[in-house]
């Protein structure tokens, strides 16, 4: 869902973490949100590589909705997921 959060941010839309799974048990929402946040930060730090197609799509969204201004890591705060 880290990539979905990045798509949402590029579009200027609020993102809401989905805790749905096939068993019907939502699990530990706080821990999952921590993991989503951490993954976004790994993409920005270069520790993890954003899939090529996702990066291309985010870049295109930013051209259309943000006058080409790319996403920045400081736009993503853990508190936004609560």
mmCIF file of the N, C-alpha and C atoms, coordinates in Angstrom:
data_MODEL
# 
_entry.id   MODEL 
# 
loop_
_atom_site.group_PDB 
_atom_site.id 
_atom_site.type_symbol 
_atom_site.label_atom_id 
_atom_site.label_alt_id 
_atom_site.label_comp_id 
_atom_site.label_asym_id 
_atom_site.label_entity_id 
_atom_site.label_seq_id 
_atom_site.pdbx_PDB_ins_code 
_atom_site.Cartn_x 
_atom_site.Cartn_y 
_atom_site.Cartn_z 
_atom_site.occupancy 
_atom_site.B_iso_or_equiv 
_atom_site.pdbx_formal_charge 
_atom_site.auth_seq_id 
_atom_site.auth_comp_id 
_atom_site.auth_asym_id 
_atom_site.auth_atom_id 
_atom_site.pdbx_PDB_model_num 
ATOM 1   N N  . UNK A 1 1  ? 0.811   -1.200  0.000   1.00 0.00 ? 1  UNK A N  1 
ATOM 2   C CA . UNK A 1 1  ? 0.000   0.000   0.000   1.00 0.00 ? 1  UNK A CA 1 
ATOM 3   C C  . UNK A 1 1  ? 0.852   1.260   0.000   1.00 0.00 ? 1  UNK A C  1 
ATOM 4   N N  . UNK A 1 2  ? 2.142   1.103   0.168   1.00 0.00 ? 2  UNK A N  1 
ATOM 5   C CA . UNK A 1 2  ? 3.030   2.260   0.126   1.00 0.00 ? 2  UNK A CA 1 
ATOM 6   C C  . UNK A 1 2  ? 2.934   2.950   -1.240  1.00 0.00 ? 2  UNK A C  1 
ATOM 7   N N  . UNK A 1 3  ? 2.900   2.167   -2.290  1.00 0.00 ? 3  UNK A N  1 
ATOM 8   C CA . UNK A 1 3  ? 2.802   2.745   -3.635  1.00 0.00 ? 3  UNK A CA 1 
ATOM 9   C C  . UNK A 1 3  ? 1.437   3.416   -3.823  1.00 0.00 ? 3  UNK A C  1 
ATOM 10  N N  . UNK A 1 4  ? 0.402   2.812   -3.297  1.00 0.00 ? 4  UNK A N  1 
ATOM 11  C CA . UNK A 1 4  ? -0.926  3.422   -3.387  1.00 0.00 ? 4  UNK A CA 1 
ATOM 12  C C  . UNK A 1 4  ? -0.942  4.769   -2.672  1.00 0.00 ? 4  UNK A C  1 
ATOM 13  N N  . UNK A 1 5  ? -0.255  4.870   -1.551  1.00 0.00 ? 5  UNK A N  1 
ATOM 14  C CA . UNK A 1 5  ? -0.170  6.134   -0.818  1.00 0.00 ? 5  UNK A CA 1 
ATOM 15  C C  . UNK A 1 5  ? 0.531   7.179   -1.683  1.00 0.00 ? 5  UNK A C  1 
ATOM 16  N N  . UNK A 1 6  ? 1.574   6.761   -2.363  1.00 0.00 ? 6  UNK A N  1 
ATOM 17  C CA . UNK A 1 6  ? 2.304   7.685   -3.235  1.00 0.00 ? 6  UNK A CA 1 
ATOM 18  C C  . UNK A 1 6  ? 1.423   8.141   -4.403  1.00 0.00 ? 6  UNK A C  1 
ATOM 19  N N  . UNK A 1 7  ? 0.647   7.220   -4.980  1.00 0.00 ? 7  UNK A N  1 
ATOM 20  C CA . UNK A 1 7  ? -0.298  7.607   -6.032  1.00 0.00 ? 7  UNK A CA 1 
ATOM 21  C C  . UNK A 1 7  ? -1.278  8.649   -5.487  1.00 0.00 ? 7  UNK A C  1 
ATOM 22  N N  . UNK A 1 8  ? -1.847  8.375   -4.327  1.00 0.00 ? 8  UNK A N  1 
ATOM 23  C CA . UNK A 1 8  ? -2.825  9.284   -3.728  1.00 0.00 ? 8  UNK A CA 1 
ATOM 24  C C  . UNK A 1 8  ? -2.235  10.662  -3.491  1.00 0.00 ? 8  UNK A C  1 
ATOM 25  N N  . UNK A 1 9  ? -1.025  10.695  -2.954  1.00 0.00 ? 9  UNK A N  1 
ATOM 26  C CA . UNK A 1 9  ? -0.368  11.970  -2.675  1.00 0.00 ? 9  UNK A CA 1 
ATOM 27  C C  . UNK A 1 9  ? -0.117  12.736  -3.980  1.00 0.00 ? 9  UNK A C  1 
ATOM 28  N N  . UNK A 1 10 ? 0.302   12.029  -5.014  1.00 0.00 ? 10 UNK A N  1 
ATOM 29  C CA . UNK A 1 10 ? 0.539   12.677  -6.308  1.00 0.00 ? 10 UNK A CA 1 
ATOM 30  C C  . UNK A 1 10 ? -0.752  13.296  -6.850  1.00 0.00 ? 10 UNK A C  1 
ATOM 31  N N  . UNK A 1 11 ? -1.862  12.621  -6.626  1.00 0.00 ? 11 UNK A N  1 
ATOM 32  C CA . UNK A 1 11 ? -3.161  13.137  -7.073  1.00 0.00 ? 11 UNK A CA 1 
ATOM 33  C C  . UNK A 1 11 ? -3.718  14.206  -6.138  1.00 0.00 ? 11 UNK A C  1 
ATOM 34  N N  . UNK A 1 12 ? -3.074  14.399  -4.981  1.00 0.00 ? 12 UNK A N  1 
ATOM 35  C CA . UNK A 1 12 ? -3.573  15.375  -4.014  1.00 0.00 ? 12 UNK A CA 1 
ATOM 36  C C  . UNK A 1 12 ? -4.770  14.872  -3.242  1.00 0.00 ? 12 UNK A C  1 
ATOM 37  N N  . UNK A 1 13 ? -4.875  13.563  -3.106  1.00 0.00 ? 13 UNK A N  1 
ATOM 38  C CA . UNK A 1 13 ? -6.013  12.947  -2.426  1.00 0.00 ? 13 UNK A CA 1 
ATOM 39  C C  . UNK A 1 13 ? -5.573  12.348  -1.094  1.00 0.00 ? 13 UNK A C  1 
ATOM 40  N N  . UNK A 1 14 ? -6.497  12.275  -0.171  1.00 0.00 ? 14 UNK A N  1 
ATOM 41  C CA . UNK A 1 14 ? -6.233  11.658  1.126   1.00 0.00 ? 14 UNK A CA 1 
ATOM 42  C C  . UNK A 1 14 ? -6.145  10.148  0.940   1.00 0.00 ? 14 UNK A C  1 
ATOM 43  N N  . UNK A 1 15 ? -5.235  9.526   1.654   1.00 0.00 ? 15 UNK A N  1 
ATOM 44  C CA . UNK A 1 15 ? -5.052  8.082   1.578   1.00 0.00 ? 15 UNK A CA 1 
ATOM 45  C C  . UNK A 1 15 ? -5.510  7.453   2.879   1.00 0.00 ? 15 UNK A C  1 
ATOM 46  N N  . UNK A 1 16 ? -6.171  6.321   2.752   1.00 0.00 ? 16 UNK A N  1 
ATOM 47  C CA . UNK A 1 16 ? -6.604  5.571   3.932   1.00 0.00 ? 16 UNK A CA 1 
ATOM 48  C C  . UNK A 1 16 ? -6.125  4.146   3.793   1.00 0.00 ? 16 UNK A C  1 
ATOM 49  N N  . UNK A 1 17 ? -5.353  3.688   4.769   1.00 0.00 ? 17 UNK A N  1 
ATOM 50  C CA . UNK A 1 17 ? -4.833  2.328   4.754   1.00 0.00 ? 17 UNK A CA 1 
ATOM 51  C C  . UNK A 1 17 ? -5.992  1.346   4.834   1.00 0.00 ? 17 UNK A C  1 
ATOM 52  N N  . UNK A 1 18 ? -5.918  0.287   4.044   1.00 0.00 ? 18 UNK A N  1 
ATOM 53  C CA . UNK A 1 18 ? -6.915  -0.771  4.072   1.00 0.00 ? 18 UNK A CA 1 
ATOM 54  C C  . UNK A 1 18 ? -6.324  -1.965  4.811   1.00 0.00 ? 18 UNK A C  1 
ATOM 55  N N  . UNK A 1 19 ? -6.997  -2.379  5.862   1.00 0.00 ? 19 UNK A N  1 
ATOM 56  C CA . UNK A 1 19 ? -6.530  -3.520  6.649   1.00 0.00 ? 19 UNK A CA 1 
ATOM 57  C C  . UNK A 1 19 ? -7.262  -4.799  6.288   1.00 0.00 ? 19 UNK A C  1 
ATOM 58  N N  . UNK A 1 20 ? -7.992  -4.785  5.200   1.00 0.00 ? 20 UNK A N  1 
ATOM 59  C CA . UNK A 1 20 ? -8.748  -5.969  4.783   1.00 0.00 ? 20 UNK A CA 1 
ATOM 60  C C  . UNK A 1 20 ? -7.804  -7.109  4.428   1.00 0.00 ? 20 UNK A C  1 
ATOM 61  N N  . UNK A 1 21 ? -8.234  -8.308  4.726   1.00 0.00 ? 21 UNK A N  1 
ATOM 62  C CA . UNK A 1 21 ? -7.538  -9.491  4.235   1.00 0.00 ? 21 UNK A CA 1 
ATOM 63  C C  . UNK A 1 21 ? -8.540  -10.617 4.068   1.00 0.00 ? 21 UNK A C  1 
ATOM 64  N N  . UNK A 1 22 ? -8.108  -11.707 3.526   1.00 0.00 ? 22 UNK A N  1 
ATOM 65  C CA . UNK A 1 22 ? -9.028  -12.797 3.189   1.00 0.00 ? 22 UNK A CA 1 
ATOM 66  C C  . UNK A 1 22 ? -9.623  -13.494 4.401   1.00 0.00 ? 22 UNK A C  1 
ATOM 67  N N  . UNK A 1 23 ? -8.962  -13.434 5.554   1.00 0.00 ? 23 UNK A N  1 
ATOM 68  C CA . UNK A 1 23 ? -9.488  -14.110 6.738   1.00 0.00 ? 23 UNK A CA 1 
ATOM 69  C C  . UNK A 1 23 ? -10.524 -13.273 7.454   1.00 0.00 ? 23 UNK A C  1 
ATOM 70  N N  . UNK A 1 24 ? -10.624 -12.002 7.103   1.00 0.00 ? 24 UNK A N  1 
ATOM 71  C CA . UNK A 1 24 ? -11.573 -11.128 7.771   1.00 0.00 ? 24 UNK A CA 1 
ATOM 72  C C  . UNK A 1 24 ? -10.998 -10.480 9.014   1.00 0.00 ? 24 UNK A C  1 
ATOM 73  N N  . UNK A 1 25 ? -9.800  -10.887 9.425   1.00 0.00 ? 25 UNK A N  1 
ATOM 74  C CA . UNK A 1 25 ? -9.141  -10.327 10.592  1.00 0.00 ? 25 UNK A CA 1 
ATOM 75  C C  . UNK A 1 25 ? -8.285  -9.153  10.144  1.00 0.00 ? 25 UNK A C  1 
ATOM 76  N N  . UNK A 1 26 ? -8.560  -7.968  10.680  1.00 0.00 ? 26 UNK A N  1 
ATOM 77  C CA . UNK A 1 26 ? -7.819  -6.776  10.306  1.00 0.00 ? 26 UNK A CA 1 
ATOM 78  C C  . UNK A 1 26 ? -6.385  -6.759  10.792  1.00 0.00 ? 26 UNK A C  1 
ATOM 79  N N  . UNK A 1 27 ? -6.066  -7.560  11.787  1.00 0.00 ? 27 UNK A N  1 
ATOM 80  C CA . UNK A 1 27 ? -4.707  -7.605  12.300  1.00 0.00 ? 27 UNK A CA 1 
ATOM 81  C C  . UNK A 1 27 ? -4.351  -6.356  13.079  1.00 0.00 ? 27 UNK A C  1 
ATOM 82  N N  . UNK A 1 28 ? -3.066  -6.151  13.284  1.00 0.00 ? 28 UNK A N  1 
ATOM 83  C CA . UNK A 1 28 ? -2.570  -5.008  14.035  1.00 0.00 ? 28 UNK A CA 1 
ATOM 84  C C  . UNK A 1 28 ? -2.425  -3.810  13.107  1.00 0.00 ? 28 UNK A C  1 
ATOM 85  N N  . UNK A 1 29 ? -3.414  -2.935  13.130  1.00 0.00 ? 29 UNK A N  1 
ATOM 86  C CA . UNK A 1 29 ? -3.426  -1.794  12.235  1.00 0.00 ? 29 UNK A CA 1 
ATOM 87  C C  . UNK A 1 29 ? -2.261  -0.858  12.434  1.00 0.00 ? 29 UNK A C  1 
ATOM 88  N N  . UNK A 1 30 ? -1.876  -0.634  13.667  1.00 0.00 ? 30 UNK A N  1 
ATOM 89  C CA . UNK A 1 30 ? -0.768  0.284   13.943  1.00 0.00 ? 30 UNK A CA 1 
ATOM 90  C C  . UNK A 1 30 ? 0.543   -0.237  13.368  1.00 0.00 ? 30 UNK A C  1 
ATOM 91  N N  . UNK A 1 31 ? 0.787   -1.502  13.547  1.00 0.00 ? 31 UNK A N  1 
ATOM 92  C CA . UNK A 1 31 ? 2.012   -2.112  13.017  1.00 0.00 ? 31 UNK A CA 1 
ATOM 93  C C  . UNK A 1 31 ? 2.020   -2.079  11.491  1.00 0.00 ? 31 UNK A C  1 
ATOM 94  N N  . UNK A 1 32 ? 0.879   -2.368  10.890  1.00 0.00 ? 32 UNK A N  1 
ATOM 95  C CA . UNK A 1 32 ? 0.786   -2.345  9.432   1.00 0.00 ? 32 UNK A CA 1 
ATOM 96  C C  . UNK A 1 32 ? 1.042   -0.932  8.903   1.00 0.00 ? 32 UNK A C  1 
ATOM 97  N N  . UNK A 1 33 ? 0.458   0.064   9.550   1.00 0.00 ? 33 UNK A N  1 
ATOM 98  C CA . UNK A 1 33 ? 0.674   1.459   9.144   1.00 0.00 ? 33 UNK A CA 1 
ATOM 99  C C  . UNK A 1 33 ? 2.146   1.842   9.293   1.00 0.00 ? 33 UNK A C  1 
ATOM 100 N N  . UNK A 1 34 ? 2.780   1.371   10.358  1.00 0.00 ? 34 UNK A N  1 
ATOM 101 C CA . UNK A 1 34 ? 4.215   1.615   10.531  1.00 0.00 ? 34 UNK A CA 1 
ATOM 102 C C  . UNK A 1 34 ? 4.995   1.049   9.345   1.00 0.00 ? 34 UNK A C  1 
ATOM 103 N N  . UNK A 1 35 ? 4.604   -0.148  8.912   1.00 0.00 ? 35 UNK A N  1 
ATOM 104 C CA . UNK A 1 35 ? 5.291   -0.804  7.797   1.00 0.00 ? 35 UNK A CA 1 
ATOM 105 C C  . UNK A 1 35 ? 5.061   -0.066  6.480   1.00 0.00 ? 35 UNK A C  1 
ATOM 106 N N  . UNK A 1 36 ? 3.851   0.428   6.265   1.00 0.00 ? 36 UNK A N  1 
ATOM 107 C CA . UNK A 1 36 ? 3.556   1.199   5.046   1.00 0.00 ? 36 UNK A CA 1 
ATOM 108 C C  . UNK A 1 36 ? 4.406   2.464   5.029   1.00 0.00 ? 36 UNK A C  1 
ATOM 109 N N  . UNK A 1 37 ? 4.442   3.162   6.145   1.00 0.00 ? 37 UNK A N  1 
ATOM 110 C CA . UNK A 1 37 ? 5.258   4.380   6.244   1.00 0.00 ? 37 UNK A CA 1 
ATOM 111 C C  . UNK A 1 37 ? 6.737   4.064   5.996   1.00 0.00 ? 37 UNK A C  1 
ATOM 112 N N  . UNK A 1 38 ? 7.222   3.009   6.629   1.00 0.00 ? 38 UNK A N  1 
ATOM 113 C CA . UNK A 1 38 ? 8.636   2.634   6.488   1.00 0.00 ? 38 UNK A CA 1 
ATOM 114 C C  . UNK A 1 38 ? 8.973   2.299   5.042   1.00 0.00 ? 38 UNK A C  1 
ATOM 115 N N  . UNK A 1 39 ? 8.058   1.652   4.342   1.00 0.00 ? 39 UNK A N  1 
ATOM 116 C CA . UNK A 1 39 ? 8.318   1.303   2.941   1.00 0.00 ? 39 UNK A CA 1 
ATOM 117 C C  . UNK A 1 39 ? 8.409   2.551   2.074   1.00 0.00 ? 39 UNK A C  1 
ATOM 118 N N  . UNK A 1 40 ? 7.534   3.506   2.302   1.00 0.00 ? 40 UNK A N  1 
ATOM 119 C CA . UNK A 1 40 ? 7.611   4.765   1.544   1.00 0.00 ? 40 UNK A CA 1 
ATOM 120 C C  . UNK A 1 40 ? 8.968   5.419   1.777   1.00 0.00 ? 40 UNK A C  1 
ATOM 121 N N  . UNK A 1 41 ? 9.404   5.438   3.012   1.00 0.00 ? 41 UNK A N  1 
ATOM 122 C CA . UNK A 1 41 ? 10.702  6.055   3.315   1.00 0.00 ? 41 UNK A CA 1 
ATOM 123 C C  . UNK A 1 41 ? 11.855  5.289   2.662   1.00 0.00 ? 41 UNK A C  1 
ATOM 124 N N  . UNK A 1 42 ? 11.740  3.957   2.568   1.00 0.00 ? 42 UNK A N  1 
ATOM 125 C CA . UNK A 1 42 ? 12.772  3.168   1.877   1.00 0.00 ? 42 UNK A CA 1 
ATOM 126 C C  . UNK A 1 42 ? 12.821  3.528   0.390   1.00 0.00 ? 42 UNK A C  1 
ATOM 127 N N  . UNK A 1 43 ? 11.659  3.797   -0.214  1.00 0.00 ? 43 UNK A N  1 
ATOM 128 C CA . UNK A 1 43 ? 11.657  4.221   -1.616  1.00 0.00 ? 43 UNK A CA 1 
ATOM 129 C C  . UNK A 1 43 ? 12.389  5.551   -1.778  1.00 0.00 ? 43 UNK A C  1 
ATOM 130 N N  . UNK A 1 44 ? 12.132  6.483   -0.887  1.00 0.00 ? 44 UNK A N  1 
ATOM 131 C CA . UNK A 1 44 ? 12.772  7.794   -1.002  1.00 0.00 ? 44 UNK A CA 1 
ATOM 132 C C  . UNK A 1 44 ? 14.267  7.745   -0.705  1.00 0.00 ? 44 UNK A C  1 
ATOM 133 N N  . UNK A 1 45 ? 14.666  6.896   0.223   1.00 0.00 ? 45 UNK A N  1 
ATOM 134 C CA . UNK A 1 45 ? 16.086  6.828   0.590   1.00 0.00 ? 45 UNK A CA 1 
ATOM 135 C C  . UNK A 1 45 ? 16.909  6.054   -0.431  1.00 0.00 ? 45 UNK A C  1 
ATOM 136 N N  . UNK A 1 46 ? 16.226  5.297   -1.298  1.00 0.00 ? 46 UNK A N  1 
ATOM 137 C CA . UNK A 1 46 ? 16.935  4.475   -2.272  1.00 0.00 ? 46 UNK A CA 1 
ATOM 138 C C  . UNK A 1 46 ? 17.245  3.086   -1.756  1.00 0.00 ? 46 UNK A C  1 
ATOM 139 N N  . UNK A 1 47 ? 16.879  2.808   -0.504  1.00 0.00 ? 47 UNK A N  1 
ATOM 140 C CA . UNK A 1 47 ? 17.081  1.474   0.064   1.00 0.00 ? 47 UNK A CA 1 
ATOM 141 C C  . UNK A 1 47 ? 16.250  0.443   -0.703  1.00 0.00 ? 47 UNK A C  1 
ATOM 142 N N  . UNK A 1 48 ? 15.083  0.847   -1.175  1.00 0.00 ? 48 UNK A N  1 
ATOM 143 C CA . UNK A 1 48 ? 14.228  0.003   -2.014  1.00 0.00 ? 48 UNK A CA 1 
ATOM 144 C C  . UNK A 1 48 ? 13.973  0.770   -3.304  1.00 0.00 ? 48 UNK A C  1 
ATOM 145 N N  . UNK A 1 49 ? 13.827  0.041   -4.374  1.00 0.00 ? 49 UNK A N  1 
ATOM 146 C CA . UNK A 1 49 ? 13.587  0.673   -5.673  1.00 0.00 ? 49 UNK A CA 1 
ATOM 147 C C  . UNK A 1 49 ? 12.103  0.601   -6.010  1.00 0.00 ? 49 UNK A C  1 
ATOM 148 N N  . UNK A 1 50 ? 11.553  1.759   -6.324  1.00 0.00 ? 50 UNK A N  1 
ATOM 149 C CA . UNK A 1 50 ? 10.164  1.833   -6.756  1.00 0.00 ? 50 UNK A CA 1 
ATOM 150 C C  . UNK A 1 50 ? 10.057  1.128   -8.106  1.00 0.00 ? 50 UNK A C  1 
ATOM 151 N N  . UNK A 1 51 ? 9.072   0.250   -8.281  1.00 0.00 ? 51 UNK A N  1 
ATOM 152 C CA . UNK A 1 51 ? 8.921   -0.405  -9.581  1.00 0.00 ? 51 UNK A CA 1 
ATOM 153 C C  . UNK A 1 51 ? 8.853   0.630   -10.707 1.00 0.00 ? 51 UNK A C  1 
ATOM 154 N N  . UNK A 1 52 ? 9.479   0.308   -11.817 1.00 0.00 ? 52 UNK A N  1 
ATOM 155 C CA . UNK A 1 52 ? 9.604   1.238   -12.945 1.00 0.00 ? 52 UNK A CA 1 
ATOM 156 C C  . UNK A 1 52 ? 8.258   1.800   -13.389 1.00 0.00 ? 52 UNK A C  1 
ATOM 157 N N  . UNK A 1 53 ? 7.261   0.944   -13.565 1.00 0.00 ? 53 UNK A N  1 
ATOM 158 C CA . UNK A 1 53 ? 5.954   1.421   -14.026 1.00 0.00 ? 53 UNK A CA 1 
ATOM 159 C C  . UNK A 1 53 ? 5.286   2.326   -12.997 1.00 0.00 ? 53 UNK A C  1 
ATOM 160 N N  . UNK A 1 54 ? 5.431   2.005   -11.715 1.00 0.00 ? 54 UNK A N  1 
ATOM 161 C CA . UNK A 1 54 ? 4.861   2.855   -10.665 1.00 0.00 ? 54 UNK A CA 1 
ATOM 162 C C  . UNK A 1 54 ? 5.535   4.217   -10.676 1.00 0.00 ? 54 UNK A C  1 
ATOM 163 N N  . UNK A 1 55 ? 6.854   4.239   -10.808 1.00 0.00 ? 55 UNK A N  1 
ATOM 164 C CA . UNK A 1 55 ? 7.586   5.509   -10.857 1.00 0.00 ? 55 UNK A CA 1 
ATOM 165 C C  . UNK A 1 55 ? 7.147   6.341   -12.056 1.00 0.00 ? 55 UNK A C  1 
ATOM 166 N N  . UNK A 1 56 ? 7.018   5.703   -13.191 1.00 0.00 ? 56 UNK A N  1 
ATOM 167 C CA . UNK A 1 56 ? 6.591   6.413   -14.406 1.00 0.00 ? 56 UNK A CA 1 
ATOM 168 C C  . UNK A 1 56 ? 5.186   6.999   -14.224 1.00 0.00 ? 56 UNK A C  1 
ATOM 169 N N  . UNK A 1 57 ? 4.285   6.215   -13.648 1.00 0.00 ? 57 UNK A N  1 
ATOM 170 C CA . UNK A 1 57 ? 2.918   6.680   -13.438 1.00 0.00 ? 57 UNK A CA 1 
ATOM 171 C C  . UNK A 1 57 ? 2.901   7.851   -12.450 1.00 0.00 ? 57 UNK A C  1 
ATOM 172 N N  . UNK A 1 58 ? 3.641   7.742   -11.353 1.00 0.00 ? 58 UNK A N  1 
ATOM 173 C CA . UNK A 1 58 ? 3.702   8.832   -10.375 1.00 0.00 ? 58 UNK A CA 1 
ATOM 174 C C  . UNK A 1 58 ? 4.271   10.093  -11.019 1.00 0.00 ? 58 UNK A C  1 
ATOM 175 N N  . UNK A 1 59 ? 5.322   9.931   -11.804 1.00 0.00 ? 59 UNK A N  1 
ATOM 176 C CA . UNK A 1 59 ? 5.906   11.094  -12.490 1.00 0.00 ? 59 UNK A CA 1 
ATOM 177 C C  . UNK A 1 59 ? 4.890   11.756  -13.415 1.00 0.00 ? 59 UNK A C  1 
ATOM 178 N N  . UNK A 1 60 ? 4.128   10.953  -14.151 1.00 0.00 ? 60 UNK A N  1 
ATOM 179 C CA . UNK A 1 60 ? 3.103   11.502  -15.061 1.00 0.00 ? 60 UNK A CA 1 
ATOM 180 C C  . UNK A 1 60 ? 1.999   12.210  -14.284 1.00 0.00 ? 60 UNK A C  1 
ATOM 181 N N  . UNK A 1 61 ? 1.579   11.627  -13.177 1.00 0.00 ? 61 UNK A N  1 
ATOM 182 C CA . UNK A 1 61 ? 0.556   12.270  -12.345 1.00 0.00 ? 61 UNK A CA 1 
ATOM 183 C C  . UNK A 1 61 ? 1.063   13.624  -11.866 1.00 0.00 ? 61 UNK A C  1 
ATOM 184 N N  . UNK A 1 62 ? 2.310   13.646  -11.411 1.00 0.00 ? 62 UNK A N  1 
ATOM 185 C CA . UNK A 1 62 ? 2.883   14.894  -10.890 1.00 0.00 ? 62 UNK A CA 1 
ATOM 186 C C  . UNK A 1 62 ? 2.961   15.974  -11.965 1.00 0.00 ? 62 UNK A C  1 
ATOM 187 N N  . UNK A 1 63 ? 3.244   15.586  -13.200 1.00 0.00 ? 63 UNK A N  1 
ATOM 188 C CA . UNK A 1 63 ? 3.272   16.559  -14.294 1.00 0.00 ? 63 UNK A CA 1 
ATOM 189 C C  . UNK A 1 63 ? 1.885   17.181  -14.466 1.00 0.00 ? 63 UNK A C  1 
ATOM 190 N N  . UNK A 1 64 ? 0.857   16.348  -14.360 1.00 0.00 ? 64 UNK A N  1 
ATOM 191 C CA . UNK A 1 64 ? -0.513  16.824  -14.594 1.00 0.00 ? 64 UNK A CA 1 
ATOM 192 C C  . UNK A 1 64 ? -1.130  17.545  -13.400 1.00 0.00 ? 64 UNK A C  1 
ATOM 193 N N  . UNK A 1 65 ? -0.769  17.160  -12.191 1.00 0.00 ? 65 UNK A N  1 
ATOM 194 C CA . UNK A 1 65 ? -1.466  17.688  -11.020 1.00 0.00 ? 65 UNK A CA 1 
ATOM 195 C C  . UNK A 1 65 ? -0.617  18.574  -10.131 1.00 0.00 ? 65 UNK A C  1 
ATOM 196 N N  . UNK A 1 66 ? 0.707   18.542  -10.305 1.00 0.00 ? 66 UNK A N  1 
ATOM 197 C CA . UNK A 1 66 ? 1.596   19.285  -9.413  1.00 0.00 ? 66 UNK A CA 1 
ATOM 198 C C  . UNK A 1 66 ? 2.578   20.155  -10.198 1.00 0.00 ? 66 UNK A C  1 
ATOM 199 N N  . UNK A 1 67 ? 2.233   20.453  -11.429 1.00 0.00 ? 67 UNK A N  1 
ATOM 200 C CA . UNK A 1 67 ? 3.103   21.261  -12.295 1.00 0.00 ? 67 UNK A CA 1 
ATOM 201 C C  . UNK A 1 67 ? 4.507   20.664  -12.373 1.00 0.00 ? 67 UNK A C  1 
ATOM 202 N N  . UNK A 1 68 ? 4.566   19.331  -12.346 1.00 0.00 ? 68 UNK A N  1 
ATOM 203 C CA . UNK A 1 68 ? 5.844   18.644  -12.475 1.00 0.00 ? 68 UNK A CA 1 
ATOM 204 C C  . UNK A 1 68 ? 6.634   18.500  -11.195 1.00 0.00 ? 68 UNK A C  1 
ATOM 205 N N  . UNK A 1 69 ? 6.151   19.079  -10.098 1.00 0.00 ? 69 UNK A N  1 
ATOM 206 C CA . UNK A 1 69 ? 6.868   18.976  -8.818  1.00 0.00 ? 69 UNK A CA 1 
ATOM 207 C C  . UNK A 1 69 ? 6.799   17.533  -8.316  1.00 0.00 ? 69 UNK A C  1 
ATOM 208 N N  . UNK A 1 70 ? 7.945   16.918  -8.172  1.00 0.00 ? 70 UNK A N  1 
ATOM 209 C CA . UNK A 1 70 ? 7.973   15.517  -7.744  1.00 0.00 ? 70 UNK A CA 1 
ATOM 210 C C  . UNK A 1 70 ? 7.655   15.388  -6.255  1.00 0.00 ? 70 UNK A C  1 
ATOM 211 N N  . UNK A 1 71 ? 7.247   14.203  -5.864  1.00 0.00 ? 71 UNK A N  1 
ATOM 212 C CA . UNK A 1 71 ? 6.964   13.929  -4.465  1.00 0.00 ? 71 UNK A CA 1 
ATOM 213 C C  . UNK A 1 71 ? 8.243   14.018  -3.651  1.00 0.00 ? 71 UNK A C  1 
ATOM 214 N N  . UNK A 1 72 ? 8.106   14.446  -2.405  1.00 0.00 ? 72 UNK A N  1 
ATOM 215 C CA . UNK A 1 72 ? 9.230   14.549  -1.487  1.00 0.00 ? 72 UNK A CA 1 
ATOM 216 C C  . UNK A 1 72 ? 8.931   13.729  -0.231  1.00 0.00 ? 72 UNK A C  1 
ATOM 217 N N  . UNK A 1 73 ? 9.961   13.169  0.362   1.00 0.00 ? 73 UNK A N  1 
ATOM 218 C CA . UNK A 1 73 ? 9.761   12.302  1.534   1.00 0.00 ? 73 UNK A CA 1 
ATOM 219 C C  . UNK A 1 73 ? 9.075   13.031  2.682   1.00 0.00 ? 73 UNK A C  1 
ATOM 220 N N  . UNK A 1 74 ? 9.320   14.331  2.832   1.00 0.00 ? 74 UNK A N  1 
ATOM 221 C CA . UNK A 1 74 ? 8.727   15.046  3.959   1.00 0.00 ? 74 UNK A CA 1 
ATOM 222 C C  . UNK A 1 74 ? 7.224   15.281  3.786   1.00 0.00 ? 74 UNK A C  1 
ATOM 223 N N  . UNK A 1 75 ? 6.684   14.917  2.633   1.00 0.00 ? 75 UNK A N  1 
ATOM 224 C CA . UNK A 1 75 ? 5.231   15.001  2.425   1.00 0.00 ? 75 UNK A CA 1 
ATOM 225 C C  . UNK A 1 75 ? 4.520   13.799  3.035   1.00 0.00 ? 75 UNK A C  1 
ATOM 226 N N  . UNK A 1 76 ? 5.279   12.827  3.485   1.00 0.00 ? 76 UNK A N  1 
ATOM 227 C CA . UNK A 1 76 ? 4.732   11.597  4.033   1.00 0.00 ? 76 UNK A CA 1 
ATOM 228 C C  . UNK A 1 76 ? 5.092   11.501  5.511   1.00 0.00 ? 76 UNK A C  1 
ATOM 229 N N  . UNK A 1 77 ? 4.103   11.635  6.349   1.00 0.00 ? 77 UNK A N  1 
ATOM 230 C CA . UNK A 1 77 ? 4.289   11.546  7.802   1.00 0.00 ? 77 UNK A CA 1 
ATOM 231 C C  . UNK A 1 77 ? 3.481   10.363  8.325   1.00 0.00 ? 77 UNK A C  1 
ATOM 232 N N  . UNK A 1 78 ? 4.035   9.663   9.269   1.00 0.00 ? 78 UNK A N  1 
ATOM 233 C CA . UNK A 1 78 ? 3.357   8.483   9.822   1.00 0.00 ? 78 UNK A CA 1 
ATOM 234 C C  . UNK A 1 78 ? 1.978   8.845   10.370  1.00 0.00 ? 78 UNK A C  1 
ATOM 235 N N  . UNK A 1 79 ? 1.866   10.023  10.975  1.00 0.00 ? 79 UNK A N  1 
ATOM 236 C CA . UNK A 1 79 ? 0.596   10.452  11.584  1.00 0.00 ? 79 UNK A CA 1 
ATOM 237 C C  . UNK A 1 79 ? -0.531  10.573  10.565  1.00 0.00 ? 79 UNK A C  1 
ATOM 238 N N  . UNK A 1 80 ? -0.174  10.754  9.293   1.00 0.00 ? 80 UNK A N  1 
ATOM 239 C CA . UNK A 1 80 ? -1.183  10.877  8.251   1.00 0.00 ? 80 UNK A CA 1 
ATOM 240 C C  . UNK A 1 80 ? -1.978  9.582   8.073   1.00 0.00 ? 80 UNK A C  1 
ATOM 241 N N  . UNK A 1 81 ? -1.440  8.485   8.541   1.00 0.00 ? 81 UNK A N  1 
ATOM 242 C CA . UNK A 1 81 ? -2.084  7.188   8.343   1.00 0.00 ? 81 UNK A CA 1 
ATOM 243 C C  . UNK A 1 81 ? -3.065  6.854   9.460   1.00 0.00 ? 81 UNK A C  1 
ATOM 244 N N  . UNK A 1 82 ? -3.108  7.674   10.498  1.00 0.00 ? 82 UNK A N  1 
ATOM 245 C CA . UNK A 1 82 ? -4.016  7.398   11.630  1.00 0.00 ? 82 UNK A CA 1 
ATOM 246 C C  . UNK A 1 82 ? -5.375  8.015   11.431  1.00 0.00 ? 82 UNK A C  1 
# 
